[in-house]
Amino acid sequence: MAIGGGLPHPLLYMEILRNALHLEFIELHVWYTWLAMLILFTLALLVRGRLQLVPGGLQNVFEVIIGGLEDFVVANIGEEGRRVFPVLITLFLFILTMNYIGLVPGCDAPTANLQTNAALAIFLFAYYNFHGLRKWGPGYIKHFMGPMPAMAPLMLILELISHLVRPLSLTLRLFGNIRGEEIVLVLLFMLAPIYSTLPMYFLFLLAKTIQAFIFFMLGMIYLQGALDHAH
């Protein structure tokens, strides 16, 4: 990329690697997803190899993030939240890492692809319904019938539709926000020198963090609804 601006292709790096390995049949967003996984595994191994009673550096960063979000989940769901928290925090860190990859010139965020987001959304949908069924069994259907028996048939239809569109809502929300930011970032690189776009990085960094947190928070809300007693 030229210092004076210009980004001829936002997927340049991974496209070169894919072509060099003759793996053109693997989509580019999959390569970037693997890159996010590699980053997280590397950071996890680094932290695990340097665990200390008095945390410092990278360990301290992870403890603040994970500890704070765990307290947040437990405060909203209760002690049952500790059982589902590992999956929620994994989703948060995974989405956050994929979002941040899009800030690297020559890279594209995997979450700017509908297929990546759809996979995450369908997994979350299956996960919270699995916990609802495991806890309540056939009685889980009461969560879809509302508080008034007379309204149960109508509420059942409405609630089923509401739940079925959740994966679509999660997918499009994340895709729309991240893809929009990617397009703006590419246009800025094409129209202005790189150093002049640096202030925008802080705004995009915040926006990408918020999008990861929104996905995390919605997952927590869905799990809370599945685990709570039906009214």
C-alpha atoms as an extended CHARMM CRD file, in Angstrom:
* protein
*
       231  EXT
         1         1  MET       CA              0.0000000000        0.0000000000        0.0000000000  PROA      1               0.0000000000
         2         2  ALA       CA              1.3480000000        3.4130000000       -0.9060000000  PROA      2               0.0000000000
         3         3  ILE       CA              1.9780000000        5.9730000000        1.8170000000  PROA      3               0.0000000000
         4         4  GLY       CA              0.1360000000        8.5550000000       -0.2160000000  PROA      4               0.0000000000
         5         5  GLY       CA             -3.0550000000        6.5290000000        0.0440000000  PROA      5               0.0000000000
         6         6  GLY       CA             -4.7830000000        3.9050000000       -2.0430000000  PROA      6               0.0000000000
         7         7  LEU       CA             -5.8520000000        0.3710000000       -1.2380000000  PROA      7               0.0000000000
         8         8  PRO       CA             -6.0790000000       -1.6180000000       -4.4810000000  PROA      8               0.0000000000
         9         9  HSD       CA             -7.4860000000       -4.7270000000       -2.8240000000  PROA      9               0.0000000000
        10        10  PRO       CA             -8.5200000000       -5.0960000000        0.8250000000  PROA      10              0.0000000000
        11        11  LEU       CA             -7.8870000000       -8.8720000000        0.7280000000  PROA      11              0.0000000000
        12        12  LEU       CA             -4.3890000000       -8.7260000000       -0.7130000000  PROA      12              0.0000000000
        13        13  TYR       CA             -2.3830000000      -10.5580000000        1.9520000000  PROA      13              0.0000000000
        14        14  MET       CA             -4.5290000000      -13.6420000000        2.3450000000  PROA      14              0.0000000000
        15        15  GLU       CA             -5.1800000000      -13.8220000000       -1.3750000000  PROA      15              0.0000000000
        16        16  ILE       CA             -1.4310000000      -14.0300000000       -2.0200000000  PROA      16              0.0000000000
        17        17  LEU       CA             -1.0560000000      -16.7640000000        0.6080000000  PROA      17              0.0000000000
        18        18  ARG       CA             -4.0350000000      -18.7030000000       -0.7150000000  PROA      18              0.0000000000
        19        19  ASN       CA             -2.7670000000      -18.5660000000       -4.2900000000  PROA      19              0.0000000000
        20        20  ALA       CA              0.7540000000      -19.5390000000       -3.2200000000  PROA      20              0.0000000000
        21        21  LEU       CA             -0.6270000000      -22.6550000000       -1.5180000000  PROA      21              0.0000000000
        22        22  HSD       CA             -2.9700000000      -23.4010000000       -4.4470000000  PROA      22              0.0000000000
        23        23  LEU       CA             -5.9780000000      -23.4260000000       -2.1330000000  PROA      23              0.0000000000
        24        24  GLU       CA             -8.2210000000      -21.1390000000       -4.1610000000  PROA      24              0.0000000000
        25        25  PHE       CA            -11.2630000000      -23.2670000000       -3.2920000000  PROA      25              0.0000000000
        26        26  ILE       CA            -11.1560000000      -21.9950000000        0.3220000000  PROA      26              0.0000000000
        27        27  GLU       CA            -12.9830000000      -18.6730000000        0.7100000000  PROA      27              0.0000000000
        28        28  LEU       CA            -10.9470000000      -15.6920000000        1.9040000000  PROA      28              0.0000000000
        29        29  HSD       CA            -13.1430000000      -15.0490000000        4.9380000000  PROA      29              0.0000000000
        30        30  VAL       CA            -12.2780000000      -18.5750000000        6.1330000000  PROA      30              0.0000000000
        31        31  TRP       CA             -8.5640000000      -17.7110000000        5.9920000000  PROA      31              0.0000000000
        32        32  TYR       CA             -9.1410000000      -14.6390000000        8.1080000000  PROA      32              0.0000000000
        33        33  THR       CA            -11.2350000000      -16.6810000000       10.5360000000  PROA      33              0.0000000000
        34        34  TRP       CA             -8.3240000000      -19.1070000000       10.8890000000  PROA      34              0.0000000000
        35        35  LEU       CA             -6.0380000000      -16.1220000000       11.4620000000  PROA      35              0.0000000000
        36        36  ALA       CA             -8.2840000000      -14.9250000000       14.3110000000  PROA      36              0.0000000000
        37        37  MET       CA             -8.1970000000      -18.4190000000       15.8350000000  PROA      37              0.0000000000
        38        38  LEU       CA             -4.4080000000      -18.5100000000       15.5480000000  PROA      38              0.0000000000
        39        39  ILE       CA             -4.1120000000      -15.1400000000       17.2940000000  PROA      39              0.0000000000
        40        40  LEU       CA             -6.3660000000      -16.2410000000       20.1540000000  PROA      40              0.0000000000
        41        41  PHE       CA             -4.6160000000      -19.5930000000       20.5890000000  PROA      41              0.0000000000
        42        42  THR       CA             -1.2250000000      -17.8520000000       20.6060000000  PROA      42              0.0000000000
        43        43  LEU       CA             -2.3260000000      -15.3000000000       23.2040000000  PROA      43              0.0000000000
        44        44  ALA       CA             -3.8700000000      -18.0510000000       25.3370000000  PROA      44              0.0000000000
        45        45  LEU       CA             -0.6380000000      -20.0720000000       25.2820000000  PROA      45              0.0000000000
        46        46  LEU       CA              1.4140000000      -16.9850000000       26.1230000000  PROA      46              0.0000000000
        47        47  VAL       CA             -0.7920000000      -16.1560000000       29.1110000000  PROA      47              0.0000000000
        48        48  ARG       CA             -0.9500000000      -19.7800000000       30.2810000000  PROA      48              0.0000000000
        49        49  GLY       CA              2.8360000000      -20.0950000000       30.1930000000  PROA      49              0.0000000000
        50        50  ARG       CA              3.3070000000      -17.0010000000       32.3780000000  PROA      50              0.0000000000
        51        51  LEU       CA              0.5810000000      -17.2900000000       34.9880000000  PROA      51              0.0000000000
        52        52  GLN       CA              1.3780000000      -15.4450000000       38.2070000000  PROA      52              0.0000000000
        53        53  LEU       CA             -0.3560000000      -14.9200000000       41.5380000000  PROA      53              0.0000000000
        54        54  VAL       CA              0.0490000000      -11.2000000000       41.0230000000  PROA      54              0.0000000000
        55        55  PRO       CA             -1.0790000000      -10.7060000000       37.4280000000  PROA      55              0.0000000000
        56        56  GLY       CA              0.7620000000       -8.3530000000       35.1550000000  PROA      56              0.0000000000
        57        57  GLY       CA              0.9040000000       -7.4650000000       31.5000000000  PROA      57              0.0000000000
        58        58  LEU       CA             -1.2050000000       -9.6380000000       29.2230000000  PROA      58              0.0000000000
        59        59  GLN       CA             -2.5380000000      -11.7590000000       32.0970000000  PROA      59              0.0000000000
        60        60  ASN       CA             -3.8440000000       -8.6470000000       33.8100000000  PROA      60              0.0000000000
        61        61  VAL       CA             -5.6220000000       -7.5020000000       30.6370000000  PROA      61              0.0000000000
        62        62  PHE       CA             -7.3700000000      -10.8430000000       30.2040000000  PROA      62              0.0000000000
        63        63  GLU       CA             -8.3010000000      -11.0880000000       33.8790000000  PROA      63              0.0000000000
        64        64  VAL       CA             -9.8840000000       -7.6370000000       33.8140000000  PROA      64              0.0000000000
        65        65  ILE       CA            -11.8880000000       -8.4180000000       30.6770000000  PROA      65              0.0000000000
        66        66  ILE       CA            -12.9200000000      -11.9570000000       31.6010000000  PROA      66              0.0000000000
        67        67  GLY       CA            -13.5010000000      -11.2160000000       35.2950000000  PROA      67              0.0000000000
        68        68  GLY       CA            -15.5560000000       -8.1210000000       34.5760000000  PROA      68              0.0000000000
        69        69  LEU       CA            -17.7520000000       -9.8240000000       31.9910000000  PROA      69              0.0000000000
        70        70  GLU       CA            -18.2340000000      -12.8770000000       34.2130000000  PROA      70              0.0000000000
        71        71  ASP       CA            -19.4840000000      -10.6710000000       37.0460000000  PROA      71              0.0000000000
        72        72  PHE       CA            -21.7890000000       -8.9570000000       34.5540000000  PROA      72              0.0000000000
        73        73  VAL       CA            -23.2590000000      -12.2880000000       33.3960000000  PROA      73              0.0000000000
        74        74  VAL       CA            -23.6980000000      -13.6370000000       36.9350000000  PROA      74              0.0000000000
        75        75  ALA       CA            -25.3880000000      -10.3920000000       38.0190000000  PROA      75              0.0000000000
        76        76  ASN       CA            -27.9720000000      -10.8080000000       35.2420000000  PROA      76              0.0000000000
        77        77  ILE       CA            -28.4580000000      -14.5870000000       34.9990000000  PROA      77              0.0000000000
        78        78  GLY       CA            -27.4650000000      -15.7180000000       38.4880000000  PROA      78              0.0000000000
        79        79  GLU       CA            -25.0540000000      -18.4810000000       39.4400000000  PROA      79              0.0000000000
        80        80  GLU       CA            -26.2110000000      -20.5200000000       36.4480000000  PROA      80              0.0000000000
        81        81  GLY       CA            -24.4680000000      -17.8950000000       34.3670000000  PROA      81              0.0000000000
        82        82  ARG       CA            -21.0890000000      -19.3370000000       35.3500000000  PROA      82              0.0000000000
        83        83  ARG       CA            -21.9280000000      -22.5110000000       33.4560000000  PROA      83              0.0000000000
        84        84  VAL       CA            -22.6720000000      -20.7230000000       30.1900000000  PROA      84              0.0000000000
        85        85  PHE       CA            -20.0820000000      -17.9600000000       30.5720000000  PROA      85              0.0000000000
        86        86  PRO       CA            -17.1780000000      -19.8590000000       28.8920000000  PROA      86              0.0000000000
        87        87  VAL       CA            -19.1260000000      -20.0060000000       25.6290000000  PROA      87              0.0000000000
        88        88  LEU       CA            -20.2230000000      -16.3660000000       25.8700000000  PROA      88              0.0000000000
        89        89  ILE       CA            -16.7120000000      -15.0610000000       26.5350000000  PROA      89              0.0000000000
        90        90  THR       CA            -15.3230000000      -17.2290000000       23.7420000000  PROA      90              0.0000000000
        91        91  LEU       CA            -17.8290000000      -15.7320000000       21.3170000000  PROA      91              0.0000000000
        92        92  PHE       CA            -16.9650000000      -12.2250000000       22.5080000000  PROA      92              0.0000000000
        93        93  LEU       CA            -13.2020000000      -12.6250000000       22.1600000000  PROA      93              0.0000000000
        94        94  PHE       CA            -13.5420000000      -14.4520000000       18.8460000000  PROA      94              0.0000000000
        95        95  ILE       CA            -15.8030000000      -11.7990000000       17.3100000000  PROA      95              0.0000000000
        96        96  LEU       CA            -13.6730000000       -9.0000000000       18.7700000000  PROA      96              0.0000000000
        97        97  THR       CA            -10.5120000000      -10.4510000000       17.2170000000  PROA      97              0.0000000000
        98        98  MET       CA            -12.1860000000      -10.9410000000       13.8400000000  PROA      98              0.0000000000
        99        99  ASN       CA            -13.4900000000       -7.3670000000       13.9520000000  PROA      99              0.0000000000
       100       100  TYR       CA            -10.0450000000       -5.9730000000       14.7680000000  PROA      100             0.0000000000
       101       101  ILE       CA             -8.4510000000       -7.8340000000       11.8410000000  PROA      101             0.0000000000
       102       102  GLY       CA            -10.3960000000       -5.5170000000        9.5680000000  PROA      102             0.0000000000
       103       103  LEU       CA             -8.3900000000       -2.5730000000       10.9290000000  PROA      103             0.0000000000
       104       104  VAL       CA             -5.1710000000       -3.9900000000        9.4890000000  PROA      104             0.0000000000
       105       105  PRO       CA             -4.4690000000       -2.5440000000        6.0140000000  PROA      105             0.0000000000
       106       106  GLY       CA             -4.6350000000       -5.3240000000        3.4460000000  PROA      106             0.0000000000
       107       107  CYS       CA             -6.9670000000       -7.4500000000        5.5690000000  PROA      107             0.0000000000
       108       108  ASP       CA            -10.7040000000       -7.8890000000        5.8250000000  PROA      108             0.0000000000
       109       109  ALA       CA            -12.7620000000       -8.7020000000        8.9090000000  PROA      109             0.0000000000
       110       110  PRO       CA            -14.3280000000      -12.1970000000        8.6870000000  PROA      110             0.0000000000
       111       111  THR       CA            -17.4100000000      -10.7030000000       10.3530000000  PROA      111             0.0000000000
       112       112  ALA       CA            -17.8770000000       -8.5480000000        7.2440000000  PROA      112             0.0000000000
       113       113  ASN       CA            -19.0650000000      -11.7710000000        5.5910000000  PROA      113             0.0000000000
       114       114  LEU       CA            -22.6130000000      -13.0950000000        5.9670000000  PROA      114             0.0000000000
       115       115  GLN       CA            -21.5390000000      -16.7350000000        6.1600000000  PROA      115             0.0000000000
       116       116  THR       CA            -19.2850000000      -16.1900000000        9.1780000000  PROA      116             0.0000000000
       117       117  ASN       CA            -21.9770000000      -14.2650000000       11.0370000000  PROA      117             0.0000000000
       118       118  ALA       CA            -24.6830000000      -16.7610000000       10.1290000000  PROA      118             0.0000000000
       119       119  ALA       CA            -22.5950000000      -19.6010000000       11.5720000000  PROA      119             0.0000000000
       120       120  LEU       CA            -22.0940000000      -17.6860000000       14.8270000000  PROA      120             0.0000000000
       121       121  ALA       CA            -25.7770000000      -16.7360000000       15.0410000000  PROA      121             0.0000000000
       122       122  ILE       CA            -27.0460000000      -20.2700000000       14.3620000000  PROA      122             0.0000000000
       123       123  PHE       CA            -24.6580000000      -21.6670000000       16.9660000000  PROA      123             0.0000000000
       124       124  LEU       CA            -25.9040000000      -19.1850000000       19.5710000000  PROA      124             0.0000000000
       125       125  PHE       CA            -29.5270000000      -19.9530000000       18.6660000000  PROA      125             0.0000000000
       126       126  ALA       CA            -28.9410000000      -23.6960000000       19.0790000000  PROA      126             0.0000000000
       127       127  TYR       CA            -26.9380000000      -23.1780000000       22.2670000000  PROA      127             0.0000000000
       128       128  TYR       CA            -29.4910000000      -21.1970000000       24.2600000000  PROA      128             0.0000000000
       129       129  ASN       CA            -32.3760000000      -23.4240000000       23.1500000000  PROA      129             0.0000000000
       130       130  PHE       CA            -30.3430000000      -26.4880000000       24.1130000000  PROA      130             0.0000000000
       131       131  HSD       CA            -29.9040000000      -25.1330000000       27.6420000000  PROA      131             0.0000000000
       132       132  GLY       CA            -33.5910000000      -24.2560000000       27.8420000000  PROA      132             0.0000000000
       133       133  LEU       CA            -34.5910000000      -27.7770000000       26.8010000000  PROA      133             0.0000000000
       134       134  ARG       CA            -32.0330000000      -29.3810000000       29.1020000000  PROA      134             0.0000000000
       135       135  LYS       CA            -33.2980000000      -27.4730000000       32.1280000000  PROA      135             0.0000000000
       136       136  TRP       CA            -37.0530000000      -27.4830000000       31.5210000000  PROA      136             0.0000000000
       137       137  GLY       CA            -37.5710000000      -30.4590000000       29.2140000000  PROA      137             0.0000000000
       138       138  PRO       CA            -40.9780000000      -30.4170000000       27.4720000000  PROA      138             0.0000000000
       139       139  GLY       CA            -41.9490000000      -27.5870000000       29.8340000000  PROA      139             0.0000000000
       140       140  TYR       CA            -39.6830000000      -25.2870000000       27.8410000000  PROA      140             0.0000000000
       141       141  ILE       CA            -42.6200000000      -24.7500000000       25.4900000000  PROA      141             0.0000000000
       142       142  LYS       CA            -44.1910000000      -22.5810000000       28.2300000000  PROA      142             0.0000000000
       143       143  HSD       CA            -41.5790000000      -19.9220000000       27.4920000000  PROA      143             0.0000000000
       144       144  PHE       CA            -43.3150000000      -19.4200000000       24.1440000000  PROA      144             0.0000000000
       145       145  MET       CA            -46.9140000000      -19.2970000000       25.3920000000  PROA      145             0.0000000000
       146       146  GLY       CA            -47.0550000000      -16.0760000000       27.4010000000  PROA      146             0.0000000000
       147       147  PRO       CA            -48.5560000000      -15.4610000000       30.8640000000  PROA      147             0.0000000000
       148       148  MET       CA            -52.2440000000      -15.7510000000       29.8520000000  PROA      148             0.0000000000
       149       149  PRO       CA            -53.6410000000      -19.1920000000       28.9020000000  PROA      149             0.0000000000
       150       150  ALA       CA            -56.2910000000      -17.5970000000       26.6890000000  PROA      150             0.0000000000
       151       151  MET       CA            -53.5760000000      -15.9290000000       24.6060000000  PROA      151             0.0000000000
       152       152  ALA       CA            -51.3230000000      -19.0220000000       24.4600000000  PROA      152             0.0000000000
       153       153  PRO       CA            -52.1230000000      -20.0620000000       20.8360000000  PROA      153             0.0000000000
       154       154  LEU       CA            -51.4360000000      -16.5660000000       19.4850000000  PROA      154             0.0000000000
       155       155  MET       CA            -48.3900000000      -16.0290000000       21.6910000000  PROA      155             0.0000000000
       156       156  LEU       CA            -46.9560000000      -19.3810000000       20.6430000000  PROA      156             0.0000000000
       157       157  ILE       CA            -46.9960000000      -18.3430000000       16.9830000000  PROA      157             0.0000000000
       158       158  LEU       CA            -45.5760000000      -14.8900000000       17.7080000000  PROA      158             0.0000000000
       159       159  GLU       CA            -42.8550000000      -16.1820000000       20.0160000000  PROA      159             0.0000000000
       160       160  LEU       CA            -41.7950000000      -18.8980000000       17.5760000000  PROA      160             0.0000000000
       161       161  ILE       CA            -41.4770000000      -16.3210000000       14.7980000000  PROA      161             0.0000000000
       162       162  SER       CA            -39.6100000000      -13.9970000000       17.1550000000  PROA      162             0.0000000000
       163       163  HSD       CA            -37.1120000000      -16.7070000000       18.0860000000  PROA      163             0.0000000000
       164       164  LEU       CA            -36.6590000000      -17.9570000000       14.5240000000  PROA      164             0.0000000000
       165       165  VAL       CA            -35.7050000000      -14.4940000000       13.2480000000  PROA      165             0.0000000000
       166       166  ARG       CA            -33.0730000000      -14.0310000000       15.9530000000  PROA      166             0.0000000000
       167       167  PRO       CA            -30.2860000000      -15.6930000000       13.9230000000  PROA      167             0.0000000000
       168       168  LEU       CA            -31.1610000000      -13.4690000000       10.9620000000  PROA      168             0.0000000000
       169       169  SER       CA            -31.1630000000      -10.3730000000       13.1590000000  PROA      169             0.0000000000
       170       170  LEU       CA            -27.8010000000      -11.2640000000       14.7240000000  PROA      170             0.0000000000
       171       171  THR       CA            -26.3010000000      -11.9970000000       11.3120000000  PROA      171             0.0000000000
       172       172  LEU       CA            -27.4320000000       -8.8320000000        9.5640000000  PROA      172             0.0000000000
       173       173  ARG       CA            -26.6800000000       -6.5140000000       12.4930000000  PROA      173             0.0000000000
       174       174  LEU       CA            -23.0770000000       -7.6300000000       12.7560000000  PROA      174             0.0000000000
       175       175  PHE       CA            -22.5810000000       -7.8200000000        8.9970000000  PROA      175             0.0000000000
       176       176  GLY       CA            -24.0840000000       -4.3980000000        8.2850000000  PROA      176             0.0000000000
       177       177  ASN       CA            -22.0490000000       -2.5710000000       10.8850000000  PROA      177             0.0000000000
       178       178  ILE       CA            -18.7110000000       -4.2400000000       10.1710000000  PROA      178             0.0000000000
       179       179  ARG       CA            -19.0330000000       -4.2030000000        6.3800000000  PROA      179             0.0000000000
       180       180  GLY       CA            -20.0390000000       -0.5420000000        6.4660000000  PROA      180             0.0000000000
       181       181  GLU       CA            -16.9540000000        0.3200000000        8.5070000000  PROA      181             0.0000000000
       182       182  GLU       CA            -14.7410000000       -1.6820000000        6.1450000000  PROA      182             0.0000000000
       183       183  ILE       CA            -16.0640000000        0.1940000000        3.1220000000  PROA      183             0.0000000000
       184       184  VAL       CA            -15.5150000000        3.5690000000        4.7940000000  PROA      184             0.0000000000
       185       185  LEU       CA            -11.9960000000        2.5380000000        5.7900000000  PROA      185             0.0000000000
       186       186  VAL       CA            -11.1010000000        1.4650000000        2.2490000000  PROA      186             0.0000000000
       187       187  LEU       CA            -12.4730000000        4.7180000000        0.8310000000  PROA      187             0.0000000000
       188       188  LEU       CA            -10.4550000000        6.7450000000        3.3270000000  PROA      188             0.0000000000
       189       189  PHE       CA             -7.2690000000        4.9210000000        2.3160000000  PROA      189             0.0000000000
       190       190  MET       CA             -8.0100000000        5.5920000000       -1.3350000000  PROA      190             0.0000000000
       191       191  LEU       CA             -8.7620000000        9.2850000000       -0.8790000000  PROA      191             0.0000000000
       192       192  ALA       CA             -6.2790000000       10.3430000000        1.7900000000  PROA      192             0.0000000000
       193       193  PRO       CA             -2.8150000000        9.4830000000        3.1340000000  PROA      193             0.0000000000
       194       194  ILE       CA             -2.7530000000        6.7130000000        5.7200000000  PROA      194             0.0000000000
       195       195  TYR       CA             -1.5540000000        8.9240000000        8.5630000000  PROA      195             0.0000000000
       196       196  SER       CA             -4.4920000000       11.3030000000        8.0590000000  PROA      196             0.0000000000
       197       197  THR       CA             -6.9470000000        8.4320000000        8.6620000000  PROA      197             0.0000000000
       198       198  LEU       CA             -5.4370000000        7.4190000000       11.9980000000  PROA      198             0.0000000000
       199       199  PRO       CA             -7.9620000000        9.4180000000       14.0880000000  PROA      199             0.0000000000
       200       200  MET       CA            -10.7410000000        7.3760000000       12.4680000000  PROA      200             0.0000000000
       201       201  TYR       CA             -9.0680000000        4.2000000000       13.7410000000  PROA      201             0.0000000000
       202       202  PHE       CA            -10.0010000000        5.0940000000       17.2980000000  PROA      202             0.0000000000
       203       203  LEU       CA            -13.6330000000        5.5250000000       16.2840000000  PROA      203             0.0000000000
       204       204  PHE       CA            -13.6750000000        2.2390000000       14.3790000000  PROA      204             0.0000000000
       205       205  LEU       CA            -11.8810000000        0.4920000000       17.2500000000  PROA      205             0.0000000000
       206       206  LEU       CA            -14.6560000000        1.5800000000       19.6010000000  PROA      206             0.0000000000
       207       207  ALA       CA            -17.3880000000        0.6400000000       17.1180000000  PROA      207             0.0000000000
       208       208  LYS       CA            -15.9730000000       -2.8380000000       16.5270000000  PROA      208             0.0000000000
       209       209  THR       CA            -15.6650000000       -3.4130000000       20.2730000000  PROA      209             0.0000000000
       210       210  ILE       CA            -19.2750000000       -2.3390000000       20.7850000000  PROA      210             0.0000000000
       211       211  GLN       CA            -20.4950000000       -4.7300000000       18.0700000000  PROA      211             0.0000000000
       212       212  ALA       CA            -18.7250000000       -7.6570000000       19.7300000000  PROA      212             0.0000000000
       213       213  PHE       CA            -20.2160000000       -6.6680000000       23.0850000000  PROA      213             0.0000000000
       214       214  ILE       CA            -23.7160000000       -6.3720000000       21.6040000000  PROA      214             0.0000000000
       215       215  PHE       CA            -23.4880000000       -9.9370000000       20.2780000000  PROA      215             0.0000000000
       216       216  PHE       CA            -22.2430000000      -11.0650000000       23.7010000000  PROA      216             0.0000000000
       217       217  MET       CA            -25.0020000000       -9.1900000000       25.5380000000  PROA      217             0.0000000000
       218       218  LEU       CA            -27.7820000000      -10.4910000000       23.2860000000  PROA      218             0.0000000000
       219       219  GLY       CA            -26.4930000000      -14.0310000000       23.8110000000  PROA      219             0.0000000000
       220       220  MET       CA            -26.6470000000      -13.4440000000       27.5640000000  PROA      220             0.0000000000
       221       221  ILE       CA            -30.2090000000      -12.1140000000       27.3010000000  PROA      221             0.0000000000
       222       222  TYR       CA            -31.3270000000      -15.1040000000       25.2330000000  PROA      222             0.0000000000
       223       223  LEU       CA            -29.7630000000      -17.5020000000       27.7360000000  PROA      223             0.0000000000
       224       224  GLN       CA            -31.3490000000      -15.6470000000       30.6190000000  PROA      224             0.0000000000
       225       225  GLY       CA            -34.7550000000      -16.0240000000       28.9930000000  PROA      225             0.0000000000
       226       226  ALA       CA            -34.1980000000      -19.7350000000       28.3720000000  PROA      226             0.0000000000
       227       227  LEU       CA            -32.9880000000      -20.4500000000       31.9160000000  PROA      227             0.0000000000
       228       228  ASP       CA            -35.5440000000      -18.3190000000       33.7930000000  PROA      228             0.0000000000
       229       229  HSD       CA            -38.8250000000      -19.8090000000       34.9420000000  PROA      229             0.0000000000
       230       230  ALA       CA            -41.6280000000      -19.2840000000       32.4230000000  PROA      230             0.0000000000
       231       231  HSD       CA            -44.2710000000      -16.8200000000       33.6590000000  PROA      231             0.0000000000
